[in-house]
Amino acid sequence: MNTRALVPTDTGEEISEVLLSLLDRAQTQVETERGQEIEASEAEAEITQKMLAISEKDRGTQRAAQCYVVAYVARNQLWRFHPDGYNSLRQFVKAVGLSHSTEQDLIALGQDLVPYFDEHAIPVNQLLTNKYWGKLREAIPALRRAIRDNDEEKVLDILGDVRKATTRNAVRRKYRKRRERYGHASTHRLGDGRVLLVALVDDEDAMQTVVRRLNGALEWDLILNHGMVGSTLKLVMDE
């Protein structure tokens, strides 16, 4: 494994030590479970996935270390070499068993943010530390929209706000306004005492919030669009 590429040198000693510790633990587990020689690329894919699983059980810096692992996987397309035959980074990450919010943010990081940042030479490592990651997570929906629009100036403005914000709540208040959190919806009366609601929600965390609040629903259908547009909820409920 290219340890130098996995472990950043510009984010401080603490995150480097954590990543090296996770790497050692994951290598030991994979070697124990496999008990046989495997191709280097397969081993790298399995070890990085195991690092994500181990760090999910921990707190603080170990959780932040997941960002670097996902960035490394994304840059090297390691899901292609995993023996379980994943077709995408999304499948690779979802198989780990992370919490839903962590899973979705890491997928967005590896699938959308890291490729864009690399292409535009935007430094990202320092934003993936404990100091900034929580604040950056609150800005992910806005960043994805700016990336979709190829608006580099907006992307840089958002990252500047993340760096300057004193708290995570400050970023949330600015970039997860009610309109942004719950997206856009339209309703249609069906004529039999029921209403059809179709909503476009900007991110899947917001979608789960909506679903939890649907106490009066007769039936609902969650249609996930895994591109950058968001998710669609189709709901039939009492008028």
C-alpha positions, -999 to 999 in steps of 0.1 A, spaced: 0 0 0 12 35 -8 14 46 28 27 81 19 -3 88 -3 -27 76 24 -12 94 53 -11 132 47 19 152 58 2 186 61 -24 180 88 -4 175 119 11 145 137 -21 133 154 -41 124 123 -10 107 108 -5 85 139 -42 76 139 -41 66 102 -10 45 107 -26 28 137 -58 20 118 -37 7 89 -18 -17 112 -50 -30 128 -67 -34 95 -38 -52 79 -36 -76 108 -74 -84 106 -73 -89 68 -43 -112 71 -60 -132 99 -93 -135 81 -79 -144 46 -50 -166 58 -36 -167 23 -17 -146 -2 -38 -122 -22 -31 -97 -49 -17 -64 -37 -46 -44 -52 -72 -67 -36 -54 -64 -2 -54 -27 -5 -91 -26 -12 -99 -49 17 -76 -31 41 -90 4 34 -126 -9 38 -116 -25 71 -100 8 82 -134 25 77 -152 -2 98 -127 0 126 -128 38 128 -166 38 129 -164 23 164 -142 50 177 -145 87 182 -129 120 174 -98 119 153 -104 82 144 -138 92 129 -122 121 110 -96 97 96 -123 80 76 -122 111 53 -86 104 43 -93 67 37 -123 75 14 -103 101 -4 -75 76 -10 -100 49 -22 -117 75 -45 -84 86 -60 -72 51 -67 -107 36 -75 -100 7 -51 -136 -5 -51 -128 -20 -86 -102 -44 -70 -123 -56 -40 -130 -94 -42 -167 -86 -35 -169 -70 -69 -183 -35 -61 -193 -14 -91 -189 20 -74 -175 39 -45 -210 41 -32 -213 3 -30 -179 0 -14 -188 25 14 -223 13 20 -210 -23 26 -190 -11 56 -220 -6 79 -215 30 88 -241 53 103 -264 67 76 -253 103 79 -216 93 80 -221 71 50 -238 97 29 -212 124 37 -183 102 30 -198 91 -4 -203 128 -13 -168 135 -3 -152 107 -24 -177 109 -53 -181 146 -58 -158 168 -36 -124 151 -39 -124 147 -77 -135 184 -81 -110 197 -56 -82 177 -72 -91 188 -107 -91 225 -96 -60 222 -74 -80 231 -43 -62 219 -11 -85 197 9 -65 178 36 -67 205 63 -105 206 59 -107 169 68 -94 173 103 -115 173 135 -113 211 135 -131 215 102 -148 182 91 -180 187 112 -184 222 97 -176 210 62 -203 183 65 -229 211 70 -219 227 37 -218 195 16 -253 201 -1 -243 236 -11 -209 224 -23 -224 197 -44 -248 222 -61 -219 246 -68 -198 217 -82 -228 206 -104 -229 242 -117 -191 242 -121 -191 274 -101 -155 274 -87 -159 309 -72 -189 297 -52 -170 266 -41 -141 287 -28 -165 311 -10 -182 282 8 -148 267 18 -138 301 30 -169 303 52 -162 268 66 -127 279 76 -138 311 92 -169 298 110 -164 294 148 -190 266 152 -207 239 131 -240 256 139 -229 287 121 -223 268 89 -256 250 94 -275 282 98 -260 297 66 -261 266 43 -289 245 56 -317 270 56 -353 255 57 -357 259 19 -324 240 14 -331 214 40 -364 203 27 -361 211 -10 -392 217 -32 -425 199 -32 -458 199 -51 -492 185 -41 -521 171 -62 -555 162 -50 -565 127 -62 -603 133 -58 -609 105 -33 -599 122 -1 -562 117 -6 -533 140 -17 -503 130 -37 -471 149 -26 -440 148 -47 -409 163 -32 -373 168 -43 -351 168 -13 -315 182 -15 -298 155 5 -306 121 20 -302 132 56 -330 157 51 -350 129 33 -348 107 65 -360 136 86 -390 141 63 -398 103 64 -397 102 102 -423 130 104 -448 113 80 -472 100 107 -504 104 86 -492 87 55 -514 60 39 -486 49 16 -452 63 5 -425 55 -20 -389 66 -15 -372 69 -48 -335 76 -44 -317 93 -72 -280 88 -63 -267 116 -86 -261 151 -74 -296 163 -78 -310 148 -46 -338 124 -37 -374 122 -47 -402 113 -23 -436 103 -36 -463 102 -9 -500 96 -8 -517 108 24 -551 118 38 -564 152 26 
